Amino acid sequence: MDVQTNGAAAPDAAPAIAPVTTPAPPPAPEPVDDSPLTLREAAELRIQRRAKPRDETGKFAPKDAPQAAPGEQGSAEQADAAPPPEANGETEAIDPAQEPPIDPPKSWSKQDRELWAKLDRDVQQRLLARDSDDTTAVRKAQQDAAEHRKAAEAERQKANEARQEYESKATATLRLLMAEQARDFPEVKSQEDITKLANDDPFRFVQWQARQEHLRGLQTELSRIQDQKSKESQQQFAEWSAEQDKKFGEQFKEFADAEKGPKTRQEVISYLTEQVGVEKDALQGLWSHPMFRDARMQRIVYDAARFHAAQEKAKSAVAAPKPPVQKPGIGQGRADGHTATIAALDQKLASAKTTRQQIEAASALRAAKRAAGK
């Protein structure tokens, strides 16, 4: 047995006391980002987690584990595909260029619609909302005005009925009082009778005078009602006449023309006075009559005047003279044809009665002479 001397240990023996070593401090934890994930970051994280290999239990496999073939991995990803969850309720912003365009208000003109496309979307939405509010307000105002107009018309109709009833009763009362006056005072027929009644019987004269005051009051009230009714009737006729004239003017624009209007009116007046036989003094009365002032009747009169003018124009038109019939084998010079035409036009000019007929005949005669070389 080998024994070491001097307390020395064997060369390959472990030391009696192991050296003290200080353990390394654990790595500092990485800072945690508590900010909410965006939709893009959540999608990328989802893709990274799917890309890591997993074992049969669904847990992540170690890095050195065999990975599935590219084809198998793609099928697994397709089978496990799911829409990425939204992160904390955040949604991806929509591109304004992909939003549908906003149509301008229907009441806008073509030029305004061209400017509409150059405005920002926010401005378009505000203008559209403002236009909708304005349209609603206008419609409400129109409805309110129609209701007020209908209520006013009903009130006016009611007032007219009450006035007619009052007028009828006042007229009946006046007739009754006049009959009683004639019955109770048959002797009073002149101013002398009144003076005699006052001298002979003052008490009876006071009774007669009281009844006369009552009669005069009723007559004054009835006159006031008649005047008011006449004024209202005139105002209504003026409004209705203006409406009829407007309808007629919209159909025949020549009456509104500064040059053609007076001439056309004068032609219609001449037709009524000279052809129909209406006296000039009676025209104003016809113009104030509802039947004559109606737009339809105005059109009838105007159509009749135009038809008469067309007939007169057709009568005064110069017919083109026909050349005389030539016998076979005998020629006739062009001068003989022009001579006959000129002679006919000379006779037409001599027999012309109106200025228009004279002008037309003279123009045709001048053209015939030029054609004949004269």
C-alpha positions, 0 to 999 in steps of 0.5 A: 500500500502506497502511503503519502508522507508529509501529509501530501495528498495524491495528485489527482485527489479533489481539494478539501475545500471548494472555492466560493463562487458568487452566482451571476445576477439574473438578467433584468426584465425587459420593459413591458409596453402597456400601450394598446396594440394597433390592428396592424401590430396584432395581425403581425403578432398573430402571423409570428405565432402561427409561424412557430412550430408546434407539437402534437399537443398544440404546444410550441416545439423547441427550436431544434425540433423538426419542422413540417414541410412547406406544403403541410405547414401551409395546409395547417395555416389554412385550417387554423386561419381566423380573422385577426382580432381587433386590438382594444376596439381600435379599427383601421381608418378608412381612406376617404378616396374609397368612400362613395361620392356625395351628390350635391343638392338637387336644387343646385345649378349646373355651374354649382354642381361643377364647383361641388366636386372641388370642395372637401368632403367635410364641406360637402357634408356641411353644405348638404346638411345646411341645404336639407335644413333650409329645404325643411324650413322652406317646406314648413313655411309653405305649409304654414302659409297655406294653412294661414291662407286657408284659415284666412279664406275660411274667416273671410267666407264666414265674414261674408256670410255674416255680412250677407245675413246682416244685409238681408235682415237690415233690408227687410227691416227697412222695408218694414219700417217704410211700410209702417211709416206709410201706414201710420202717417198717410197724410205726410207726403210733402214738406208742407205736410211735415210743417203742418204736422209739426204745427197741428200735432207736435207729439205726433210730429215727434213720433214721425221724426223718430221713425225718420231718424231710424230709417235714415240710419238703416239706409246709411248702414246699407249704403256703407255695406254696398260700398264695401262690397263694391270695393271688394268686388273690384279688388277681386276682379283686378286680381283675377284679371291680372292672373288672366292677362298673365296666362294669356301673355305666357301663351303669346309672347309678342304682346310683351314685346316692346315693339310688337306689343303695341302694333299687335294690340292695335291690329286686334282693336282695328279688327274689332272696330272695323270688321266686327263692328264694336264701337270704340266707346264699348271696348272699355266696357267689354274689357271690364267684363269677366267673360271678355277678360277671360284668357280663353276668350282673349285667345279666341279674339286674337285667333280671329284677328290673325285669321282675318289678317291671313285671309287679307294677305292671301287675297292681296298676294300677286299670283304668278302669271301663266304664259299663254298657250302656244299653238304647235309650230308657232313660236312666241318670243320671250318679250311677248310673255314679259309684256303680258306680265308687265301689263297685268302688274300695271293693272294690279298696281292701278287697282290696288287700294291699300298701301300694302297692296300697292307696295307688293304690286310695285315690287312685282312690277319692278322684278318683271321689268328687270327680267324683260331687260327694261 
